[in-house]
Amino acid sequence: MEKRAFQFGVLGGILGVAAGAVELSIGTRILPWIGNKESPVVLGLVTMVLSGVALVSIISVRKKSSLSNDRRLAIFLGVLLPAVICFTTVGRLWYLPGPLLLAASILLADAFWIRPSRENPRPQVSRNLQIQSYIGIVGSLLILFTVGLAFFLSAFGLFLGNVFMGANRYQILVLPMDIVRLANLSADASLIGEFEVSVVMYVYVCLLAGASITFISSLAGSRIFRITGGLIVLAGLIFFLVAVPGEFTRIGLPARNILDMIGSLGMGWFIPLSGAVFILLADLFKTRPR
């Protein structure tokens, strides 16, 4: 099983680097193929780096016969996360390397945890770590469900605020994966514009990646990666507060400071914050030794 995972992973990683190189070099000439991304050079470079991470991760499987649980999880996430994230960076060019890397990650999970070998037995987890893992699972699912609901209900977006421009009042919505929507509330809420903002996509990638890392590491019983996932979510939420006001100004909206931002943050910001805090404080929940 590890041999097949290695083959899929190496091929997917090489094709992923090639896809990133194509986007970086001629992305502006094939915009429909890359999802009409506004920063093909940057996203092409990101795709190449993430594909390289996946390639290095899968190659490292062959170097050691006995792997610790954290090392197994690092390899698994090193393949899975690039496979998922690059669907948002390189568009249709990821339709071949993406499924190959996903297949490799599934085969790795089978070899590491579902049907472990004698060299890599199933890890033993203490009762305290089990409790903390359950908390991590709840916190991560809270974040993932909130992001999912934001695709259908604007109340679960990252930002929901009003602003006056001239004699009209406008509503600003920030929605997944990279949309800033502006509606004129003075004209029966008619939609007047949608803007693709890469910064918003980066924030949502942090939320999805961090929550996924926490969820998977909680199932695998890894404290280090569970905490890492929570910190990634928290970093994404802070990055939103710092970076998005400048993006608002760039697309023609009035300038806002961080205090103005906090007053208009949506449930899609506060619920993930609660989930991240829940995850990071999980270690406080411990059972007494008998």
Buried (B, 14 or more C-beta within 10 A) or exposed (E): BBEEBBBBBBBBBBBBBBBBBBBBEEBEEBEEBBBEBEBBEBBBBBBBEBBBBBBEBBBBBEEEEEBEBBBBBBBBBBBBBBBBBBBBBBBEBBEBBBBBBBBBBBBBBBBBBEEBEEEBEEBEBEEBBEBBBEBBBBBBBBBBBBBEBBEEBBEBBBBBBEBEEEEEBBBBBBBBBBBBBBBBBBEEEEEEEBBBBBBBBBBBBBBBBBBBBBBBBBBBBBBEBBBBBBBBBBBBBBBBBEBBBEBBEEEEBEEBEEEBBEEBBBBBBBBBBBBBBBBBEBBEEEEEEE
